[in-house]
């Protein structure tokens, strides 16, 4: 028995069919109360064929305490996709796992992803391919036709990369959603890109997007980090924070995922919940972090190597936050176990990780620098990045997309 599967998997083998010997990519999709799963499957089906076999594993899931309407939708979805598969099994293998009685305590997207990703590990074990690619997708997402090919080529080009993020762009115009939704998702995506680029400006070494529908990991790295967590939301963020510090984390920029901007009440936070709040509160302007928080963070990040020599030049907002999380004790332990300034810096940022940075941003917001309209914050950062400012949110978002594609 594989060590990871023996210790950390939550299910025994679920798919009995043997995988093709050249299996190289497994796409894992959690699906709960989704009426349009076939649109996502069609998007994958129309992808160009990479130089390997591809499987798609959909985990149709719900809590044991789910409302009857959700269970009915899951049953309906399963019947529809099984019928659809009859005419679409000629290129990729599609598998549907029914998990409609997940324990209430853990039921959610994290556990659903874990069930599917663990099964992907088993599929790769069946062909002795521990470098196989497990890529996460969503049941309401779309992708460009070169998605699978570029995924395969990317990991071939970067053989040391344990995982990657994939460029994404929400739809910001059209007839499928209301103008309010397009306005909201435009500002929400701008907030995500502003935050990521704010961290990059600050010099934080782990400035990457962490979107569940646009991330991929090699099977061996997934196992090494004990697999996916069972969180009901934010599972993608916490999962990638175990992988990014391994080093050689990469980004795919020559294809894209198109996540849905629709509202959702399935998770306590995230895109769907943000859109629901946006509509409920009838907002016109999204608030985000002040640039001053990123500036203080930058001063601190630049000072980190000097902490090895006891030189302390830390902005007040950061210093007060550090005092709350046991900075002195942890600093002493890190210095004690560091061989050089470079080693100290590497170890330090494994402690002062993306989770602590996010907590700092909230601390600074609550105690020093109040949130600002995303339009103002994103334009302020563009000035520091020596980029032209923009006169509306759409142009701002397009500018940040271009920055992320460089």
C-alpha positions as CSV (number, residue, x, y, z in Angstrom):
1,X,0.0,0.0,0.0
2,X,1.2,3.5,-0.8
3,X,2.2,5.3,2.4
4,X,0.2,8.4,1.8
5,X,-3.0,6.5,0.8
6,X,-2.6,4.2,3.8
7,X,-2.2,7.1,6.3
8,X,-4.1,10.0,4.9
9,X,-6.7,8.9,2.4
10,X,-10.3,9.1,3.5
11,X,-11.6,6.5,1.0
12,X,-10.7,3.1,-0.4
13,X,-10.3,2.7,-4.1
14,X,-13.3,4.2,-5.9
15,X,-12.6,3.7,-9.6
16,X,-12.0,0.0,-10.6
17,X,-11.2,0.5,-14.3
18,X,-7.5,0.4,-15.0
19,X,-5.9,3.7,-16.1
20,X,-4.2,4.0,-19.5
21,X,-0.4,3.3,-19.2
22,X,0.4,6.8,-20.4
23,X,-1.9,8.6,-17.9
24,X,-0.3,12.1,-17.3
25,X,-3.1,14.4,-16.2
26,X,-6.1,14.0,-13.9
27,X,-8.6,16.8,-13.6
28,X,-10.5,16.9,-10.3
29,X,-13.8,18.7,-10.0
30,X,-15.9,19.1,-6.8
31,X,-19.6,19.4,-7.7
32,X,-22.4,20.4,-5.3
33,X,-25.8,21.7,-6.3
34,X,-24.4,22.5,-9.8
35,X,-27.0,22.7,-12.7
36,X,-24.5,23.4,-15.5
37,X,-21.7,20.9,-14.9
38,X,-21.9,19.8,-18.6
39,X,-20.8,23.2,-19.7
40,X,-17.5,22.7,-17.8
41,X,-17.1,19.2,-19.0
42,X,-17.7,20.4,-22.6
43,X,-15.0,23.0,-22.1
44,X,-12.5,20.3,-21.1
45,X,-13.7,17.9,-23.8
46,X,-12.9,20.4,-26.5
47,X,-9.4,20.9,-25.2
48,X,-6.5,20.0,-27.5
49,X,-5.0,16.5,-26.7
50,X,-1.8,16.7,-24.8
51,X,1.0,14.1,-25.2
52,X,-0.5,11.9,-22.6
53,X,-3.8,10.3,-21.5
54,X,-6.2,12.5,-19.5
55,X,-8.9,11.6,-16.9
56,X,-11.5,13.8,-15.4
57,X,-12.8,12.9,-11.9
58,X,-16.0,14.6,-10.7
59,X,-16.9,14.3,-7.1
60,X,-20.7,15.0,-6.9
61,X,-21.0,15.7,-3.2
62,X,-23.3,16.9,-0.4
63,X,-23.6,16.8,3.4
64,X,-25.5,14.1,5.1
65,X,-27.7,16.9,6.4
66,X,-28.3,18.6,3.1
67,X,-31.6,20.1,2.0
68,X,-33.7,17.9,-0.2
69,X,-33.5,20.4,-3.1
70,X,-29.7,20.1,-3.2
71,X,-29.8,16.3,-3.1
72,X,-32.3,16.3,-6.0
73,X,-30.1,18.6,-8.0
74,X,-27.1,16.3,-7.4
75,X,-29.1,13.3,-8.5
76,X,-30.3,15.1,-11.6
77,X,-26.7,16.2,-12.4
78,X,-25.4,12.7,-12.1
79,X,-28.0,11.3,-14.5
80,X,-27.4,14.1,-17.0
81,X,-23.6,13.7,-17.0
82,X,-23.7,9.9,-17.3
83,X,-25.9,10.3,-20.3
84,X,-23.6,12.9,-21.7
85,X,-20.6,10.7,-21.2
86,X,-21.9,8.0,-23.5
87,X,-21.2,10.3,-26.5
88,X,-18.0,11.9,-25.1
89,X,-15.8,9.1,-23.8
90,X,-13.7,8.9,-26.9
91,X,-11.0,11.4,-26.0
92,X,-10.7,11.6,-22.2
93,X,-12.0,9.2,-19.5
94,X,-14.7,10.8,-17.4
95,X,-15.5,9.4,-13.9
96,X,-18.3,10.5,-11.6
97,X,-18.1,9.7,-7.9
98,X,-21.2,10.1,-5.8
99,X,-20.7,11.4,-2.2
100,X,-24.0,12.6,-1.0
101,X,-23.6,11.7,2.6
102,X,-20.4,13.4,3.7
103,X,-20.2,14.0,7.5
104,X,-21.7,17.3,8.4
105,X,-18.5,18.4,10.3
106,X,-16.3,18.2,7.2
107,X,-18.7,18.3,4.2
108,X,-17.6,20.9,1.8
109,X,-15.3,21.7,-1.1
110,X,-12.1,20.8,0.8
111,X,-13.2,17.2,1.5
112,X,-14.7,16.8,-2.0
113,X,-11.4,17.9,-3.6
114,X,-9.5,15.6,-1.3
115,X,-11.6,12.6,-2.3
116,X,-11.0,13.3,-6.0
117,X,-7.3,14.1,-5.6
118,X,-6.6,11.1,-3.5
119,X,-8.3,9.0,-6.2
120,X,-6.0,10.7,-8.7
121,X,-3.0,9.5,-6.7
122,X,-4.3,6.0,-6.9
123,X,-4.7,6.3,-10.7
124,X,-1.1,7.4,-11.0
125,X,0.1,4.7,-8.6
126,X,-1.5,2.2,-11.0
127,X,0.9,3.3,-13.8
128,X,3.8,4.1,-11.5
129,X,3.8,7.8,-12.3
130,X,4.4,9.8,-9.2
131,X,5.1,12.9,-11.3
132,X,1.6,12.8,-12.8
133,X,-0.3,16.1,-12.8
134,X,-3.3,16.6,-10.6
135,X,-5.1,19.7,-11.7
136,X,-8.0,21.3,-9.9
137,X,-11.1,22.7,-11.7
138,X,-14.5,23.9,-10.7
139,X,-17.9,22.7,-11.8
140,X,-18.9,26.1,-13.1
141,X,-15.5,27.0,-14.7
142,X,-14.4,27.1,-18.3
143,X,-11.0,26.9,-19.9
144,X,-9.2,27.8,-23.1
145,X,-8.7,25.0,-25.6
146,X,-4.9,24.9,-25.0
147,X,-5.4,24.4,-21.2
148,X,-4.4,20.7,-21.1
149,X,-1.6,21.0,-23.6
150,X,0.0,23.9,-21.9
151,X,-0.4,22.2,-18.5
152,X,1.5,19.2,-19.8
153,X,4.2,21.3,-21.6
154,X,4.7,23.5,-18.5
155,X,5.6,20.7,-16.2
156,X,7.8,19.2,-18.9
157,X,9.6,22.5,-19.2
158,X,9.9,22.9,-15.4
159,X,10.7,19.3,-14.2
160,X,11.5,20.6,-10.7
161,X,8.3,22.4,-10.2
162,X,6.1,20.7,-7.6
163,X,3.0,22.8,-8.3
164,X,1.8,25.8,-10.2
165,X,-0.9,28.4,-10.4
166,X,-2.7,29.0,-13.7
167,X,-3.8,32.4,-15.1
168,X,-7.5,33.1,-14.6
169,X,-9.9,35.8,-15.8
170,X,-13.5,36.2,-14.7
171,X,-16.0,37.3,-17.4
172,X,-16.6,41.0,-16.9
173,X,-19.2,41.6,-19.6
174,X,-21.9,39.8,-21.5
175,X,-25.5,38.7,-21.3
176,X,-25.3,35.8,-18.9
177,X,-25.2,37.8,-15.7
178,X,-26.5,41.1,-14.5
179,X,-24.6,44.4,-14.7
180,X,-24.3,44.4,-10.9
181,X,-22.6,41.0,-11.0
182,X,-20.1,42.1,-13.7
183,X,-19.4,45.3,-11.8
184,X,-18.9,43.3,-8.6
185,X,-16.6,40.6,-10.1
186,X,-14.6,43.2,-11.9
187,X,-13.7,44.9,-8.6
188,X,-13.3,41.6,-6.7
189,X,-10.8,40.3,-9.2
190,X,-9.0,43.6,-9.1
191,X,-8.8,43.2,-5.3
192,X,-7.2,39.8,-5.8
193,X,-4.7,41.1,-8.2
194,X,-4.0,44.2,-6.2
195,X,-3.3,42.1,-3.1
196,X,-1.0,39.7,-5.0
197,X,0.9,42.5,-6.6
198,X,1.1,44.4,-3.4
199,X,2.8,41.5,-1.8
200,X,5.2,41.3,-4.8
201,X,5.9,45.0,-4.4
202,X,6.7,44.4,-0.8
203,X,9.2,41.8,-1.7
204,X,7.3,39.0,0.0
205,X,8.7,35.7,-1.6
206,X,5.4,33.9,-1.8
207,X,3.3,36.3,-3.8
208,X,1.1,34.0,-5.9
209,X,-2.6,33.6,-6.6
210,X,-4.3,30.8,-4.7
211,X,-7.5,30.1,-6.7
212,X,-8.9,26.6,-6.3
213,X,-10.0,26.3,-10.0
214,X,-6.6,27.3,-11.3
215,X,-4.0,25.3,-9.5
216,X,-2.1,22.0,-10.3
217,X,0.3,19.8,-8.4
218,X,2.4,16.8,-9.1
219,X,1.3,13.6,-7.4
220,X,4.5,13.1,-5.4
221,X,4.3,16.7,-4.0
222,X,0.6,16.3,-3.2
223,X,1.5,13.2,-1.1
224,X,4.6,14.7,0.5
225,X,2.5,17.5,1.9
226,X,-0.2,15.1,3.2
227,X,-2.7,16.0,0.5
228,X,-5.7,18.3,0.5
229,X,-7.2,19.6,3.7
230,X,-10.9,19.3,4.6
231,X,-11.7,23.0,5.0
232,X,-15.1,24.2,3.9
233,X,-13.6,27.3,2.3
234,X,-10.1,28.6,1.8
235,X,-8.9,25.1,1.1
236,X,-7.0,26.3,-1.9
237,X,-5.1,29.0,0.0
238,X,-4.0,26.6,2.8
239,X,-3.2,23.8,0.4
240,X,-0.9,26.0,-1.7
241,X,0.8,27.5,1.4
242,X,2.3,24.0,2.0
243,X,3.5,23.7,-1.6
244,X,4.9,27.2,-2.4
245,X,7.6,27.2,0.3
246,X,9.0,24.0,-1.2
247,X,10.6,26.2,-3.9
248,X,10.3,26.1,-7.7
249,X,6.6,27.0,-7.6
250,X,5.6,28.3,-11.1
251,X,2.9,30.1,-13.0
252,X,1.3,29.2,-16.3
253,X,0.5,32.3,-18.2
254,X,-0.2,31.1,-21.8
255,X,-3.6,29.7,-21.1
256,X,-6.4,30.6,-18.8
257,X,-9.2,29.4,-16.6
258,X,-12.5,31.3,-16.7
259,X,-14.1,31.0,-13.3
260,X,-17.8,31.9,-12.9
261,X,-18.8,35.1,-11.2
262,X,-22.1,33.8,-10.0
263,X,-23.3,34.1,-6.4
264,X,-23.1,31.1,-4.1
265,X,-24.0,30.2,-0.5
266,X,-22.1,26.9,-0.5
267,X,-19.1,28.3,1.2
268,X,-18.7,30.9,4.1
269,X,-16.3,33.0,2.0
270,X,-14.7,33.2,-1.4
271,X,-15.9,34.5,-4.8
272,X,-19.4,33.2,-4.7
273,X,-20.0,34.5,-1.2
274,X,-18.4,37.9,-2.0
275,X,-20.8,38.2,-4.9
276,X,-23.7,37.4,-2.8
277,X,-22.7,40.0,-0.2
278,X,-22.2,42.5,-3.0
279,X,-25.7,42.1,-4.2
280,X,-27.3,41.9,-0.7
281,X,-25.6,45.1,0.3
282,X,-26.2,46.8,-3.0
283,X,-22.6,48.0,-3.2
284,X,-21.2,50.1,-5.9
285,X,-17.6,50.3,-4.6
286,X,-15.5,47.6,-3.2
287,X,-13.1,48.4,-0.3
288,X,-9.6,46.9,0.0
289,X,-6.4,47.3,1.9
290,X,-4.5,50.6,2.1
291,X,-1.3,50.8,0.2
292,X,0.3,52.0,3.4
293,X,0.1,48.5,4.8
294,X,2.1,47.1,1.8
295,X,4.6,49.9,2.2
296,X,5.2,49.0,5.9
297,X,5.4,45.4,4.9
298,X,8.0,46.2,2.3
299,X,10.1,48.0,4.9
300,X,9.9,45.0,7.1
301,X,10.7,42.5,4.4
302,X,13.8,44.4,3.4
303,X,14.9,44.4,7.1
304,X,14.5,40.7,7.6
305,X,18.1,39.7,6.6
306,X,19.4,42.2,9.1
307,X,17.4,40.6,11.9
308,X,20.1,37.9,11.8
309,X,22.5,40.4,13.2
310,X,20.0,41.9,15.7
311,X,19.4,45.0,13.7
312,X,15.9,46.0,14.3
313,X,14.2,48.6,12.0
314,X,10.6,47.5,11.9
315,X,7.6,49.8,11.2
316,X,5.3,50.3,14.2
317,X,2.3,48.6,12.6
318,X,4.4,45.4,11.9
319,X,6.1,45.5,15.2
320,X,2.9,45.6,17.2
321,X,1.5,42.7,15.1
322,X,4.7,40.7,15.7
323,X,4.4,41.2,19.4
324,X,1.0,39.5,19.3
325,X,2.3,36.4,17.6
326,X,5.4,35.6,19.7
327,X,7.9,37.2,17.4
328,X,10.9,37.3,19.9
329,X,10.7,33.7,20.9
330,X,10.3,32.5,17.3
331,X,13.1,34.8,16.1
332,X,15.5,33.4,18.7
333,X,14.7,29.8,17.6
334,X,15.1,30.7,13.9
335,X,18.5,32.3,14.5
336,X,19.6,29.4,16.6
337,X,18.9,27.0,13.8
338,X,20.2,29.1,10.9
339,X,23.6,28.6,9.4
340,X,23.9,31.9,7.5
341,X,22.0,35.1,6.7
342,X,20.6,33.5,3.6
343,X,19.5,30.3,5.5
344,X,18.0,32.5,8.2
345,X,16.0,34.5,5.6
346,X,14.6,31.3,4.0
347,X,13.6,29.8,7.4
348,X,12.1,33.1,8.6
349,X,9.7,33.3,5.7
350,X,8.6,29.8,6.2
351,X,7.5,31.0,9.6
352,X,6.3,34.5,8.5
353,X,4.3,32.9,5.8
354,X,1.3,34.0,3.6
355,X,-1.1,33.2,6.4
356,X,0.7,35.5,8.8
357,X,1.0,38.2,6.2
358,X,-2.8,38.1,5.6
359,X,-3.3,38.3,9.4
360,X,-1.0,41.3,9.5
361,X,-3.0,43.0,6.7
362,X,-6.1,42.6,8.8
363,X,-4.3,43.9,11.9
364,X,-3.0,46.9,10.0
365,X,-6.5,47.6,8.6
366,X,-8.1,47.4,12.0
367,X,-5.5,49.4,13.9
368,X,-3.6,51.7,11.5
369,X,-4.7,52.1,8.0
370,X,-8.4,51.9,7.1
371,X,-9.6,50.2,4.0
372,X,-9.8,52.3,0.8
373,X,-11.8,52.0,-2.4
374,X,-10.1,49.4,-4.6
375,X,-10.0,52.0,-7.4
376,X,-7.8,54.3,-5.2
377,X,-5.6,51.5,-3.8
378,X,-5.0,49.8,-7.1
379,X,-4.1,53.2,-8.8
380,X,-1.8,54.1,-5.9
381,X,0.1,50.9,-6.3
382,X,0.4,51.4,-10.1
383,X,2.3,54.7,-9.3
384,X,4.8,52.8,-7.1
385,X,5.1,50.2,-9.9
386,X,5.9,53.0,-12.3
387,X,2.8,52.1,-14.4
388,X,0.2,54.6,-15.8
389,X,-2.8,55.1,-13.6
390,X,-6.3,54.3,-15.0
391,X,-9.6,56.2,-15.1
392,X,-12.0,53.3,-14.4
393,X,-12.1,49.9,-12.8
394,X,-12.2,48.0,-16.1
395,X,-9.0,49.6,-17.3
396,X,-7.5,49.0,-13.9
397,X,-8.3,45.3,-14.0
398,X,-6.9,45.0,-17.6
399,X,-3.7,46.7,-16.5
400,X,-3.3,44.3,-13.6
401,X,-4.0,41.3,-15.8
402,X,-1.2,42.5,-18.1
403,X,1.1,42.8,-15.1
404,X,0.3,39.3,-14.1
405,X,1.0,38.0,-17.6
406,X,4.5,39.4,-17.7
